[in-house]
Amino acid sequence: ELRHRASPWQRNLGYPLAMLGLLALTGISVLIVCFHVLELLLDDAAMPRGIQDASLGQVSFSIFGSFGAALQVVLIFYLMLSSVVGFYSSPLFTRLLPERQDTPLTKIIGNCVSLLVLSSALPVFSRTLGITRFDLLGDFGRFNWLGNFYIVFLYNMGFAGLTTLCLVKRVSWAVQAELIRAFGEAR
């Protein structure tokens, strides 16, 4: 119903651009994770351990300079939003969604706890995937399991594989539906 009420500009330009942006961000994050997997296989320095004696402003945290740093920030925000959307889309937590002017206090507390856990896990998540090496003040590289090659490698491979599978599944289903609709109207 919302799609039918949308303006032609929004339907013909806004939605496709948003979809292309989401596809591009997903593709870039998968490429960065695949590059990180190759780094893990070739160099032990790619492990997400803490950075020793790297003063802020003296060492670039991206090989692409300012553009790379801006891309890292955009990807971290994208991962944050996609993890929140994925969390509330899962069948187990759909009941936790707040309702306008009718949300009980226990549900509000549950939402606060859930968002706090997601936001606390985001720096470790982005660091383990190799999207950023920046620690800020958290020093998340001191977790013992971040030094375990097999855990980090399997985590990266799982993210890259499952994200690619979801992307291919979503895009191929949309293309299949359009082809079926196009051939169905042609007859």
N, C-alpha and C positions, 0 to 999 in steps of 0.2 A: 504494500500500500504506500509506503514511503517512497519507493522507487517511482511509482506512477505519479505522485505529486511533485516529484523533483523537476526542476526546470530543464529544458533541453540542453543548456550549457552544462549543467551539473551531470546529466545522464551521459551526454556524448563526449564531454571533455574531462570533467572532474573525476568520475568513477574510473575511467580507463587510466588516467594519470596516477591516481591513487594506487590502482592495482599494479601498474608498472613500477611505481616507487617501492611498493612492498616486495615485489619480485626482485627488484634490483638490490634492496637491502638484504633480503634473504640470500640471494646469490653471492653478494659480497661477503657476508658473514660465513657462508660455507666455504668460499675460496680462501678466506683468511684462516679458517680452521684447518683446511686441507694443507695449506702452506705451513701451518704450525705443526701438523703431523709429520710433514717432511723434515722440518727442523728438529723435531724430537728424535727422528730416526738417525739424523746425521750429526747432531751436536747436543751434548749434554747441557750446554748453557741455555738451551731453550726451555728447560724445566722451569715451572713457575715458582721459583724460590724468591726470597726477598732480595732486593737490590742493595748491595753493600756500598756505602760511601758515594752514592749518586746524589749530588746536590741538585735541588730543584732549580731549573733555569740554566744549568751548565751542561746538562746531558739531554739530548733529544730522546724522547721515549718512542718515537716513530721514525722509521727509515724514510718516510716521505715528508718529514718536517711538519710545518703548520697544517698543511692539507691532511696529512695522515692523522695528526692529533684531532682535527675537527671531525674526520671520518670515524675515529675511535669513539668520540663523544656521541655522534649520531647513532652509531651501532649499539652503544651501551644503552641509550634511551630506547632504541628499537627493541632490544632484547628485554628491557624492563617492561615495556608496554606489551610485548607479545607474551611474556611469561604471566603477566596479570590477566590478559585476555584468555590465555590457555588455562590458567588456574580456575577462573570463573566459568569457563566453558566445559570443564570436566564434569561428568555426571555426579560425582561425589560432592562437589562444592557448589552446584547451581542453586541449592537452597540457601546458600549463604549470601546471595546477592541482596543488597539493600533494596527496599521498596520505598517509593516516594511517600513521605509523611506517614509511614506505617511500619517502621523498622524497630523491633524491640531492642532493648539495651544489650541483651546477650548476643544478638546478631551483630550489633555495632562493635562490641568487644571482640567477637570472633573475626570480623573484618579487619580490625586494627591489628590483632595478633597475626593474621595471615599476611597482611601487607608488610608488617615489621619483619617477619621471617623472610619474605621474598626480597625485601630491600636489603636485608643483612646478607643474604646469599649472593646478591648480584655482583659485588666486587670479586668474590672468590670464583664465581661462575665465569665472569669475563676474563679473569686472570688465568684460570685453568684452560680456557679455550684459546688463549693466546691472542685475544683481541686487544688487550692492553697489558703493559708491564708496570703501570703506575700503581703505587700502593697508597698514596696520600699518607694519612697518619695511622691507618689500620694495621700495617705490616702483616698482610694476609699471607705472605710467603713463608711464614714461620710454621704453618701447619705441617705436621710430619708427613701426612699422606700426599702432600704436594711434591714431595721428593721421590715418591714411588712412581717409577716410569710406567709400569703396567696400568696402574689406576688412571694416570693422566692420559696415557695413550688410548685406553679403551673408552674413556670419557669423551675424548675428542672424536674418535672414530664413531662412537654411538651418536653424538650430536650431528656429525656430518652425514652419516648414513640415514638417520631417521628424518632429519630436516630435508634431505634430498628426496627421500621416499614420499614425504608429505607434499613437497612441492610438485613432484612429478604426478602424484596421484590427483592433487587438486587441479593442476593445469590440464592434465589429460582428460579428467572427467568433464571439465568445462568445455574443452574442445570437442569431446565425444558428444556431449549434449547439444552443442551448437550444430554439429554435423548431422545428427539425427533430426534436429528441428528443421535444418535447411533442406535435407532430403525428403523429409516428411511433407513440407510445404510445396516442394517441387512437383510432387505427384498429384 
